[in-house]
Amino acid sequence: MALLREKNKARKEITLLGHDSSCEEKRKRAFTIQALQGIWDCGKPICEADLQGRISPSNANNKIKRYVSAFSQNYQIDRYPFRVDHGMTLSEPRLIWTVPISQVEGLFNIMVDLLEGLKDWDKIYQGIAMSALTDIFRHVSTETIQVMFPKIIDQLLKLVRVDPTVNVSFRVVDICYRMIRLHSALSPDFVRLGMRVMKFCMKLAERKECCDLMPDLSHNIRSISVKIVDLLNRNCPKDKEAIFSILM
């Protein structure tokens, strides 16, 4: 009994392994019977500094930065009038709105947050932002969208310039397509203001490094751009030359 007590005491005195343990200590203890039978420490929890520094805990040693959007942080503390419907199994999340979308106060400010959420590193929040924007375009009147349209285009252009990646460009082009498809009356305004966004995204998709590293996304940007051109050409036949300049 005394010998067993001594063994238990010695076992308790050994600290648990964690992220802060040295490599030498991990090599010594990683595959012992005691390590396999004992309780392993998962390391220190994710702290707020890690989130603010936008460093993934699993890749902390590699210092891989991942963008955490203000939208995702605000969504977690219920600052928006919508939540994900977890009963759905669609690839793109479906949202439950707590108030009618047409009656939401500060709608443009919410849209600015949603557009910023499109570049979040987490695909869950990208999908939520995309679904919320689609719901807004679907349920808000064309007149309301038309008033906000110049500011929306400015936000989209700012988004692709601040984060000029194929991923973000694909989502921006997709949002433009959904907006024009649901509000065909915006086509003349889009020809006048939205061409800057489309040309910027197309130039990015045509870059050799983008085509080599992400050929599928580059192809998707081009295919959605063709759909936008078809819509605009149908709605604004007089501006045919300006419309087809997107693809050149």
PAZAPA-4460 file (N, C-alpha, C; in steps of 0.05 Angstrom, whole numbers, plus 32768, in hexadecimal, padded with zeros to 4 digits):
% residues 248
    n_x    n_y    n_z   ca_x   ca_y   ca_z    c_x    c_y    c_z   seq   type   mol
   8011   7FE8   8000   8000   8000   8000   8011   8019   8000     1      M     A
   8027   8018   8010   8039   802F   8011   8046   8035   7FF6     2      A     A
   804D   801E   7FE9   805A   8021   7FCF   8046   802D   7FBA     3      L     A
   802D   8024   7FBC   8018   802E   7FAA   8013   804C   7FAF     4      L     A
   8014   8054   7FC9   8010   8070   7FCF   8026   8081   7FC4     5      R     A
   803F   8077   7FC6   8056   8085   7FBB   8054   8089   7F9D     6      E     A
   804A   8074   7F8F   8047   8076   7F72   8032   808A   7F6A     7      K     A
   801C   808A   7F79   8006   809E   7F74   8010   80BA   7F79     8      N     A
   8020   80BE   7F8E   802A   80D8   7F95   803D   80E2   7F7F     9      K     A
   804E   80D0   7F75   8061   80D8   7F60   8052   80DF   7F46    10      A     A
   803C   80D0   7F41   802C   80D5   7F29   801F   80F1   7F2A    11      R     A
   8015   80F8   7F42   8008   8112   7F45   801B   8129   7F43    12      K     A
   8034   8125   7F4A   8048   813A   7F49   8050   8141   7F2C    13      E     A
   804C   812F   7F1A   8054   8134   7EFE   803F   8146   7EF1    14      I     A
   8048   815D   7EE7   8035   8170   7EDB   802B   8166   7EC0    15      T     A
   8014   816F   7EB8   8008   8167   7E9F   8016   8175   7E87    16      L     A
   8018   8167   7E71   8023   8173   7E59   8010   8187   7E4D    17      L     A
   801A   819B   7E40   8009   81AF   7E33   8019   81BE   7E1E    18      G     A
   800D   81D3   7E13   801A   81E3   7DFE   8034   81F0   7E08    19      H     A
   8035   81F6   7E22   804C   8204   7E2D   8063   81F1   7E35    20      D     A
   805E   81D6   7E33   8073   81C3   7E3A   8089   81C3   7E25    21      S     A
   80A2   81BE   7E2D   80B8   81BE   7E1B   80B7   81A6   7E09    22      S     A
   80C4   81A8   7DF2   80C5   8191   7DDF   80D3   8179   7DEB    23      C     A
   80E8   817F   7DFB   80F7   8169   7E08   80E5   815A   7E1B    24      E     A
   80D5   8169   7E2A   80C3   815C   7E3E   80AE   814B   7E2F    25      E     A
   80A4   8156   7E19   8090   8147   7E09   809C   812D   7DFE    26      K     A
   80B5   812E   7DF5   80C2   8117   7DE9   80C5   8101   7DFE    27      R     A
   80CC   8109   7E16   80D1   80F6   7E2C   80B7   80E8   7E35    28      K     A
   80A1   80F7   7E35   8089   80ED   7E42   8072   80E6   7E2F    29      R     A
   8075   80EB   7E16   805E   80E9   7E04   8054   80CD   7E01    30      A     A
   8065   80B9   7E01   805C   809E   7DFB   8060   808A   7E12    31      F     A
   8063   8094   7E2A   8065   8082   7E41   8049   8077   7E48    32      T     A
   8049   8061   7E57   802F   8055   7E60   8020   806A   7E70    33      I     A
   802F   8078   7E81   8022   808C   7E92   8014   80A2   7E82    34      Q     A
   8022   80AA   7E6C   8016   80BF   7E5B   7FFD   80B5   7E4D    35      A     A
   7FFE   809C   7E43   7FE8   8091   7E35   7FCF   808C   7E47    36      L     A
   7FD4   8086   7E60   7FBF   8080   7E73   7FB5   8099   7E82    37      Q     A
   7FC6   80AE   7E82   7FC0   80C5   7E92   7FAE   80D9   7E84    38      G     A
   7FA8   80EF   7E91   7F98   8104   7E86   7FAA   8118   7E79    39      I     A
   7FA4   811F   7E60   7FB5   8132   7E52   7FAA   814E   7E54    40      W     A
   7FBB   8161   7E57   7FB3   817D   7E58   7FB1   8187   7E3B    41      D     A
   7F9B   8193   7E34   7F97   819E   7E19   7FA4   81B9   7E15    42      C     A
   7FB1   81C3   7E2A   7FBE   81DD   7E27   7FAC   81F3   7E30    43      G     A
   7FB7   820B   7E30   7FA7   8223   7E38   7F91   8228   7E25    44      K     A
   7F7A   8232   7E2F   7F63   8238   7E1D   7F69   8250   7E0B    45      P     A
   7F58   8253   7DF7   7F5C   8269   7DE4   7F56   8283   7DF3    46      I     A
   7F69   8295   7DF3   7F65   82AE   7E01   7F5C   82C4   7DEE    47      C     A
   7F52   82D9   7DF8   7F48   82EF   7DE7   7F5E   82FB   7DD6    48      E     A
   7F77   82FB   7DE1   7F8D   8306   7DD2   7F93   82F6   7DB9    49      A     A
   7F8F   82DB   7DBA   7F93   82CB   7DA2   7F7E   82D2   7D8D    50      D     A
   7F65   82D7   7D95   7F51   82DE   7D82   7F56   82F9   7D76    51      L     A
   7F5E   830C   7D87   7F63   8327   7D7D   7F7B   8328   7D6B    52      Q     A
   7F8F   8316   7D71   7FA6   8314   7D60   7FA2   8304   7D47    53      G     A
   7F8A   82F7   7D46   7F81   82E8   7D2E   7F95   82D2   7D28    54      R     A
   7F9D   82C3   7D3D   7FAF   82AD   7D3A   7FA1   8294   7D43    55      I     A
   7FA0   8280   7D32   7F92   8267   7D39   7FA3   8259   7D4E    56      S     A
   7F96   824F   7D64   7FA5   8241   7D79   7FB3   8229   7D6F    57      P     A
   7FA7   821A   7D5C   7FB4   8202   7D52   7FCC   8208   7D41    58      S     A
   7FCE   8221   7D37   7FE5   8228   7D26   7FF5   823F   7D33    59      N     A
   7FF4   8241   7D4E   8000   8257   7D5B   801E   8257   7D57    60      A     A
   802A   823F   7D55   8047   823E   7D50   804F   8248   7D35    61      N     A
   803D   8244   7D21   8043   824E   7D06   803B   826B   7D01    62      N     A
   802D   8277   7D15   8025   8293   7D13   8014   8298   7CFA    63      K     A
   8002   8285   7CF4   7FF0   8289   7CDD   7FD9   829C   7CE6    64      I     A
   7FD7   82B2   7CD9   7FC3   82C6   7CE0   7FA8   82BF   7CD2    65      K     A
   7F93   82C0   7CE1   7F79   82BC   7CD6   7F67   82D3   7CDF    66      R     A
   7F58   82DE   7CCB   7F49   82F6   7CD1   7F2F   82EE   7CDF    67      Y     A
   7F2B   82FA   7CF7   7F12   82F7   7D06   7F03   8311   7D02    68      V     A
   7EEC   8310   7CF5   7EDD   8328   7CEE   7ECE   8332   7D07    69      S     A
   7EC8   834C   7D06   7EB7   8359   7D1A   7E9B   834D   7D19    70      A     A
   7E93   8345   7D01   7E78   8338   7CFE   7E76   831F   7D0F    71      F     A
   7E8A   830D   7D0D   7E89   82F4   7D1C   7E88   82F9   7D3B    72      S     A
   7E97   830D   7D44   7E98   8313   7D60   7E7D   831F   7D69    73      Q     A
   7E71   8330   7D58   7E57   833C   7D5F   7E41   8327   7D5E    74      N     A
   7E44   8314   7D4B   7E2F   82FF   7D49   7E2F   82ED   7D62    75      Y     A
   7E46   82E8   7D6D   7E48   82D7   7D84   7E3B   82E3   7D9D    76      Q     A
   7E38   82FD   7D9E   7E2B   830A   7DB5   7E0F   8315   7DAD    77      I     A
   7E04   830A   7D98   7DE8   830F   7D90   7DE2   832D   7D8A    78      D     A
   7DF3   8339   7D7B   7DEE   8355   7D74   7DDE   8359   7D5A    79      R     A
   7DD7   8343   7D4D   7DC8   8345   7D34   7DAD   8338   7D37    80      Y     A
   7D99   8341   7D27   7D7E   8336   7D2A   7D79   831C   7D1A    81      P     A
   7D8D   830B   7D1A   7D8A   82F1   7D0C   7D9C   82DC   7D1A    82      F     A
   7D93   82C3   7D18   7DA3   82AD   7D22   7DA2   8296   7D0D    83      R     A
   7DB4   8284   7D0F   7DB5   826D   7CFC   7D9F   8259   7D05    84      V     A
   7D90   8250   7CF1   7D7D   823A   7CF5   7D8B   8220   7CF5    85      D     A
   7D91   8215   7D0C   7DA2   81FD   7D0E   7D92   81E4   7D06    86      H     A
   7D78   81E7   7D01   7D69   81D0   7CF8   7D6D   81CA   7CDB    87      G     A
   7D79   81DC   7CCC   7D7E   81D9   7CAF   7D98   81CB   7CAA    88      M     A
   7D9A   81BC   7C94   7DB2   81AE   7C8D   7DBD   81B7   7C72    89      T     A
   7DB7   81D0   7C6B   7DC1   81DA   7C51   7DDE   81E2   7C53    90      L     A
   7DEC   81E3   7C3C   7E08   81EA   7C3C   7E0B   8207   7C44    91      S     A
   7DF8   8218   7C3D   7DF9   8234   7C44   7DE4   8238   7C5B    92      E     A
   7DEC   8243   7C72   7DDA   8244   7C88   7DC1   8255   7C83    93      P     A
   7DAB   824B   7C8E   7D92   825A   7C8C   7D8E   8269   7CA6    94      R     A
   7D84   8282   7CA5   7D82   8293   7CBC   7D66   8297   7CC5    95      L     A
   7D62   829B   7CDF   7D49   82A3   7CEB   7D4B   82C0   7CF3    96      I     A
   7D3B   82D1   7CE8   7D3B   82EE   7CEF   7D27   82F3   7D05    97      W     A
   7D2F   8303   7D19   7D1D   8308   7D30   7D09   831E   7D29    98      T     A
   7D0F   832F   7D15   7CFC   8344   7D0C   7CFB   8343   7CEE    99      V     A
   7CE6   834D   7CE2   7CE5   834E   7CC4   7CFD   835E   7CB9   100      P     A
   7D09   8354   7CA5   7D22   8360   7C9B   7D1D   837D   7C92   101      I     A
   7D06   8382   7C86   7D00   839D   7C7D   7CFE   83B1   7C93   102      S     A
   7CFA   83A7   7CAC   7CF7   83B9   7CC3   7D10   83BB   7CD5   103      Q     A
   7D26   83AE   7CCC   7D3F   83AF   7CDC   7D4A   83CB   7CDC   104      V     A
   7D51   83D4   7CF4   7D5E   83EF   7CF6   7D7C   83ED   7CF1   105      E     A
   7D87   8402   7CE5   7DA4   8402   7CDF   7DAC   83EC   7CCC   106      G     A
   7D9B   83E8   7CB7   7DA0   83D1   7CA4   7DBB   83D4   7C96   107      L     A
   7DC2   83EC   7C8E   7DDB   83F0   7C7F   7DF3   83E9   7C91   108      F     A
   7DF2   83F1   7CAA   7E08   83EB   7CBC   7E0B   83CD   7CC0   109      N     A
   7DF5   83BF   7CC1   7DF6   83A1   7CC2   7E02   8396   7CA9   110      I     A
   7DFB   83A1   7C92   7E06   8398   7C78   7E24   839C   7C77   111      M     A
   7E2E   83B2   7C82   7E4B   83B7   7C83   7E59   83A1   7C93   112      V     A
   7E4D   839A   7CAA   7E58   8384   7CBA   7E58   836A   7CAB   113      D     A
   7E42   8365   7C9D   7E3F   834C   7C8E   7E53   834A   7C78   114      L     A
   7E58   8360   7C6A   7E6C   8360   7C54   7E88   835B   7C60   115      L     A
   7E8D   8366   7C77   7EA7   8362   7C84   7EA9   8344   7C8D   116      E     A
   7E93   8338   7C94   7E93   831C   7C9C   7E99   8309   7C85   117      G     A
   7E98   8312   7C6C   7E9E   8301   7C56   7EBC   82F9   7C55   118      L     A
   7ECD   8308   7C62   7EE9   8302   7C62   7EF3   82F5   7C7C   119      K     A
   7EE0   82EC   7C8D   7EE7   82DE   7CA6   7EF4   82C3   7C9F   120      D     A
   7F07   82BB   7CAF   7F15   82A2   7CA9   7F03   8289   7CAC   121      W     A
   7EEE   828C   7CBD   7EDC   8275   7CC3   7EC6   8274   7CAE   122      D     A
   7EC4   825E   7CA0   7EB0   825B   7C8A   7E93   825D   7C95   123      K     A
   7E90   8256   7CAF   7E75   8258   7CBB   7E6B   8274   7CBA   124      I     A
   7E7C   8287   7CC3   7E73   82A3   7CC3   7E72   82AF   7CA7   125      Y     A
   7E83   82A5   7C95   7E80   82AD   7C79   7E64   82A6   7C6E   126      Q     A
   7E5C   828D   7C74   7E42   8284   7C6B   7E2A   8293   7C78   127      G     A
   7E2D   8299   7C92   7E18   82A9   7C9F   7E16   82C4   7C93   128      I     A
   7E2C   82D1   7C8E   7E2C   82EC   7C82   7E20   82EB   7C66   129      A     A
   7E27   82D7   7C56   7E1C   82D5   7C3B   7DFE   82D0   7C3C   130      M     A
   7DF5   82BF   7C4E   7DD8   82BA   7C51   7DC8   82D3   7C59   131      S     A
   7DD4   82E2   7C6C   7DC6   82FA   7C76   7DC4   830F   7C60   132      A     A
   7DDA   8312   7C51   7DD9   8325   7C3A   7DC4   831D   7C25   133      L     A
   7DC3   8303   7C20   7DB0   82F9   7C0C   7D93   82FE   7C16   134      T     A
   7D8E   82F9   7C30   7D74   82FE   7C3B   7D6C   831C   7C39   135      D     A
   7D80   832D   7C3E   7D7A   834A   7C3C   7D73   8352   7C1F   136      I     A
   7D83   8348   7C0C   7D7D   834E   7BF0   7D62   8342   7BE7   137      F     A
   7D5A   832C   7BF3   7D42   831F   7BEB   7D29   832D   7BF6   138      R     A
   7D2B   8338   7C0E   7D13   8342   7C1C   7D11   8361   7C1D   139      H     A
   7D27   836F   7C17   7D26   838C   7C18   7D20   8396   7BFC   140      V     A
   7D11   83AC   7BFB   7D08   83B7   7BE1   7D1F   83C1   7BD1   141      S     A
   7D1B   83C2   7BB6   7D30   83CC   7BA4   7D36   83E9   7BAA   142      T     A
   7D22   83F8   7BB1   7D26   8415   7BB7   7D39   8419   7BCE   143      E     A
   7D36   8408   7BE3   7D47   840A   7BFA   7D64   8402   7BF3   144      T     A
   7D67   83ED   7BE4   7D82   83E4   7BDC   7D8E   83F9   7BC9   145      I     A
   7D7E   8405   7BB9   7D88   8419   7BA6   7D94   8432   7BB4   146      Q     A
   7D87   8439   7BCA   7D92   8450   7BDA   7DAD   8449   7BE6   147      V     A
   7DB0   8430   7BEF   7DC9   8428   7BFB   7DDE   841E   7BE7   148      M     A
   7DD7   841B   7BCE   7DE8   840D   7BBB   7E03   841A   7BB8   149      F     A
   7E06   8434   7BB5   7E22   8440   7BB2   7E34   8439   7BCA   150      P     A
   7E28   8439   7BE2   7E38   8432   7BFA   7E3F   8414   7BFB   151      K     A
   7E2C   8404   7BF1   7E31   83E7   7BF0   7E49   83E1   7BDD   152      I     A
   7E49   83EE   7BC6   7E5F   83EB   7BB3   7E79   83F4   7BBF   153      I     A
   7E79   840A   7BCD   7E91   8414   7BDA   7E9C   8400   7BEE   154      D     A
   7E8A   83F4   7BFD   7E92   83E0   7C11   7E9D   83C7   7C03   155      Q     A
   7E91   83BE   7BED   7E9B   83A7   7BDE   7EB7   83AD   7BD3   156      L     A
   7EBB   83C4   7BC8   7ED5   83CC   7BBD   7EEA   83CD   7BD3   157      L     A
   7EE2   83D8   7BE9   7EF5   83DA   7C00   7EFC   83BE   7C09   158      K     A
   7EE9   83AC   7C09   7EED   8390   7C12   7F02   8382   7C01   159      L     A
   7F00   8384   7BE7   7F12   8375   7BD5   7F2E   8383   7BD4   160      V     A
   7F2F   839D   7BD9   7F48   83AA   7BD9   7F58   83A5   7BF3   161      R     A
   7F4A   83A4   7C09   7F57   839F   7C23   7F60   8382   7C24   162      V     A
   7F50   836F   7C19   7F57   8353   7C1A   7F55   8348   7BFE   163      D     A
   7F6A   834D   7BED   7F69   8345   7BD1   7F6F   8327   7BCD   164      P     A
   7F5E   8316   7BD6   7F61   82F9   7BD3   7F4B   82EE   7BC1   165      T     A
   7F50   82D6   7BB6   7F3C   82CA   7BA5   7F23   82C2   7BB5   166      V     A
   7F27   82BA   7BCE   7F10   82B2   7BDE   7EFC   82C9   7BE2   167      N     A
   7F07   82E0   7BEA   7EF6   82F7   7BEF   7EEA   8301   7BD5   168      V     A
   7EFA   8301   7BC0   7EEF   830A   7BA6   7ED8   82F9   7B9C   169      S     A
   7EDA   82DF   7BA1   7EC5   82CD   7B99   7EAB   82D3   7BA7   170      F     A
   7EAD   82D9   7BC1   7E94   82DF   7BD1   7E89   82FA   7BC9   171      R     A
   7E9A   830D   7BC2   7E91   8328   7BBA   7E82   8325   7B9F   172      V     A
   7E8E   8317   7B8C   7E81   8313   7B72   7E66   8304   7B76   173      V     A
   7E65   82F1   7B87   7E4D   82E2   7B8D   7E37   82F4   7B98   174      D     A
   7E3F   8306   7BAB   7E2C   8319   7BB6   7E21   832C   7BA0   175      I     A
   7E33   8335   7B8F   7E2A   8347   7B79   7E15   8338   7B67   176      C     A
   7E1A   831F   7B61   7E08   830F   7B51   7DED   830C   7B5E   177      Y     A
   7DED   8306   7B78   7DD3   8303   7B86   7DC4   831D   7B87   178      R     A
   7DD2   8333   7B8B   7DC5   834D   7B8D   7DB8   8354   7B72   179      M     A
   7DC7   8350   7B5C   7DBC   8357   7B41   7DA5   8345   7B3A   180      I     A
   7DA8   832B   7B41   7D93   8318   7B3A   7D79   831E   7B48   181      R     A
   7D7B   8326   7B61   7D62   832C   7B71   7D57   8348   7B6C   182      L     A
   7D69   835A   7B63   7D60   8376   7B5E   7D6A   837F   7B42   183      H     A
   7D5C   8376   7B2E   7D65   837C   7B12   7D64   839A   7B0C   184      S     A
   7D54   83A9   7B1C   7D53   83C6   7B17   7D6D   83D4   7B1F   185      A     A
   7D7E   83C6   7B2D   7D98   83D2   7B35   7DAD   83D0   7B1E   186      L     A
   7DA6   83C2   7B09   7DBA   83BD   7AF3   7DC7   83D7   7AE9   187      S     A
   7DB7   83EC   7AE2   7DC5   8405   7AD9   7DD8   8411   7AED   188      P     A
   7DD0   8410   7B06   7DE2   841A   7B1B   7DFB   8409   7B1E   189      D     A
   7DF7   83EF   7B1A   7E0E   83DD   7B1C   7E22   83E1   7B05   190      F     A
   7E17   83E6   7AED   7E28   83EC   7AD6   7E38   8405   7ADB   191      V     A
   7E2B   8418   7AE8   7E38   8432   7AED   7E4C   8431   7B04   192      R     A
   7E46   8422   7B19   7E57   8422   7B31   7E65   8408   7B37   193      L     A
   7E59   83F2   7B30   7E63   83D8   7B39   7E79   83CC   7B28   194      G     A
   7E7F   83D8   7B11   7E93   83CD   7AFF   7EAF   83CD   7B0C   195      M     A
   7EB4   83E0   7B1D   7ECE   83E1   7B2A   7ED3   83C8   7B3B   196      R     A
   7EBE   83BF   7B49   7EC1   83A7   7B59   7EC5   838F   7B48   197      V     A
   7EB5   838C   7B33   7EB7   8374   7B22   7ED2   8372   7B14   198      M     A
   7EDC   8389   7B09   7EF6   8389   7AFB   7F0D   8382   7B0E   199      K     A
   7F0B   838C   7B27   7F20   8386   7B3B   7F20   8368   7B41   200      F     A
   7F09   835C   7B45   7F07   8340   7B4B   7F10   832F   7B33   201      C     A
   7F09   8337   7B1B   7F11   8328   7B03   7F2F   8328   7AFF   202      M     A
   7F3B   8340   7B04   7F59   8342   7B01   7F66   832F   7B15   203      K     A
   7F5B   832E   7B2D   7F67   831D   7B42   7F64   8300   7B3A   204      L     A
   7F4D   82F8   7B2F   7F48   82DC   7B27   7F5A   82D4   7B10   205      A     A
   7F63   82E7   7AFF   7F73   82E1   7AE8   7F91   82DF   7AEE   206      E     A
   7F99   82E7   7B07   7FB5   82E5   7B0E   7FBF   82C8   7B0D   207      R     A
   7FD7   82C4   7B04   7FE2   82A9   7B00   7FE2   829A   7B1B   208      K     A
   7FEB   82A8   7B30   7FEE   8299   7B4A   7FD2   8291   7B54   209      E     A
   7FBE   82A1   7B4F   7FA3   829A   7B57   7F98   8283   7B47   210      C     A
   7F9D   8283   7B2D   7F94   826D   7B1C   7FA2   8253   7B23   211      C     A
   7FBC   8255   7B2B   7FCB   823D   7B31   7FC3   8232   7B4D   212      D     A
   7FC0   8243   7B61   7FBB   823B   7B7C   7F9E   8234   7B81   213      L     A
   7F8B   8244   7B75   7F6F   8240   7B7A   7F60   8241   7B5F   214      M     A
   7F64   822D   7B4E   7F57   822D   7B34   7F39   822C   7B35   215      P     A
   7F2E   821E   7B49   7F11   821B   7B4B   7F04   8236   7B51   216      D     A
   7F0F   8244   7B65   7F04   825E   7B6D   7F07   8272   7B56   217      L     A
   7F1E   8272   7B49   7F22   8285   7B32   7F0D   827F   7B1C   218      S     A
   7F09   8265   7B17   7EF4   825E   7B03   7ED8   8266   7B0C   219      H     A
   7ED2   8263   7B26   7EB8   826B   7B30   7EB3   8289   7B2D   220      N     A
   7EC9   8299   7B33   7EC6   82B6   7B30   7EBF   82BD   7B13   221      I     A
   7ECD   82B0   7B00   7EC8   82B6   7AE4   7EAB   82AD   7ADC   222      R     A
   7EA3   8296   7AE5   7E88   828B   7ADE   7E72   829D   7AE9   223      S     A
   7E75   82A6   7B02   7E60   82B8   7B0D   7E61   82D3   7AFF   224      I     A
   7E79   82DC   7AF8   7E7B   82F5   7AE9   7E6C   82F4   7ACE   225      S     A
   7E6E   82DD   7AC1   7E5F   82D9   7AA8   7E41   82DB   7AAD   226      V     A
   7E37   82CF   7AC3   7E1B   82D1   7ACA   7E13   82EE   7ACF   227      K     A
   7E24   82FD   7ADD   7E1E   831A   7AE2   7E1C   8329   7AC7   228      I     A
   7E2F   8323   7AB5   7E2F   8331   7A9B   7E15   832A   7A8C   229      V     A
   7E0C   8311   7A8D   7DF3   830A   7A80   7DDB   8319   7A8B   230      D     A
   7DDA   831B   7AA6   7DC5   832A   7AB3   7DC5   8348   7AAB   231      L     A
   7DDD   8354   7AAC   7DDF   8370   7AA6   7DD9   8375   7A89   232      L     A
   7DE2   8364   7A77   7DDD   8367   7A5B   7DBF   8365   7A54   233      N     A
   7DB2   8354   7A63   7D95   8351   7A5F   7D85   836A   7A69   234      R     A
   7D8F   8375   7A7F   7D81   838C   7A8C   7D8A   83A7   7A81   235      N     A
   7DA2   83A8   7A77   7DAD   83C2   7A6C   7DBA   83BD   7A51   236      C     A
   7DAB   83B7   7A3D   7DB8   83B1   7A22   7DC7   83C9   7A17   237      P     A
   7DC0   83E1   7A1F   7DCE   83F9   7A14   7DEB   83FB   7A1E   238      K     A
   7DF0   83EF   7A35   7E0B   83F0   7A40   7E1C   83D7   7A3B   239      D     A
   7E17   83CB   7A24   7E23   83B1   7A1E   7E41   83B2   7A1E   240      K     A
   7E4D   83C7   7A13   7E6A   83C9   7A11   7E77   83CB   7A2D   241      E     A
   7E6B   83DB   7A3F   7E75   83DE   7A5A   7E72   83C4   7A69   242      A     A
   7E5C   83B6   7A65   7E57   839E   7A74   7E6B   8388   7A6C   243      I     A
   7E70   8384   7A52   7E82   836F   7A4A   7E9F   8375   7A50   244      F     A
   7EA5   838E   7A57   7EC0   8395   7A5F   7EC9   8387   7A79   245      S     A
   7EB5   837D   7A88   7EBB   836E   7AA1   7ECC   8355   7A9A   246      I     A
   7EC6   8348   7A84   7ED3   832F   7A7D   7EEC   8333   7A6D   247      L     A
   7EF4   834B   7A67   7F0C   8350   7A57   7F24   8354   7A68   248      M     A
***
